[in-house]
Amino acid sequence: MAEKKKSKTDVAARAGMKGKDKVCSICGGKVDVVMSVSATGKKKLRRLCCEG
């Protein structure tokens, strides 16, 4: 009889990371990132947690 192979992905670990809050490496606060578009049409991701 053939043995069942184990899954290569750890589903429990991925679910745990998904529920965990991301922390900013610069200010230590919760990461809040938005995409802003300049007048020329260039897109840029900005961290709102670090602005003040």
C-alpha positions as CSV (number, residue, x, y, z in Angstrom):
1,M,0.0,0.0,0.0
2,A,1.3,3.5,-0.9
3,E,2.0,5.9,1.9
4,K,0.4,9.3,2.0
5,K,2.9,12.1,1.4
6,K,3.1,15.0,3.7
7,S,2.2,18.4,2.4
8,K,5.2,20.6,1.5
9,T,3.4,23.7,2.8
10,D,2.8,24.3,6.4
11,V,-0.8,25.5,6.4
12,A,-0.9,26.3,10.1
13,A,2.2,28.5,10.0
14,R,0.8,30.4,7.0
15,A,-2.5,31.0,8.8
16,G,-0.6,32.2,11.9
17,M,1.4,34.7,9.9
18,K,-1.7,36.0,8.1
19,G,-3.4,37.0,11.3
20,K,-0.3,38.6,12.8
21,D,0.1,42.4,12.5
22,K,3.0,43.7,10.3
23,V,5.4,46.0,12.2
24,C,7.3,48.8,10.5
25,S,11.1,48.4,10.6
26,I,11.6,52.2,10.7
27,C,9.2,53.5,13.3
28,G,8.0,50.3,15.0
29,G,4.3,51.0,14.5
30,K,1.7,49.1,12.5
31,V,2.5,49.3,8.8
32,D,0.0,51.3,6.8
33,V,0.9,51.5,3.1
34,V,-1.0,53.3,0.4
35,M,-0.3,53.8,-3.3
36,S,-0.1,57.5,-4.4
37,V,-0.2,58.8,-7.9
38,S,1.8,62.0,-8.7
39,A,0.6,64.7,-11.1
40,T,2.8,63.2,-13.9
41,G,1.1,59.8,-13.4
42,K,4.0,58.0,-11.6
43,K,2.8,55.5,-8.9
44,K,4.6,55.2,-5.6
45,L,3.9,53.2,-2.4
46,R,4.1,55.4,0.7
47,R,4.2,54.4,4.4
48,L,1.7,56.4,6.3
49,C,3.0,55.1,9.6
50,C,6.3,56.9,9.3
51,E,5.0,60.3,8.1
52,G,4.3,62.8,10.8
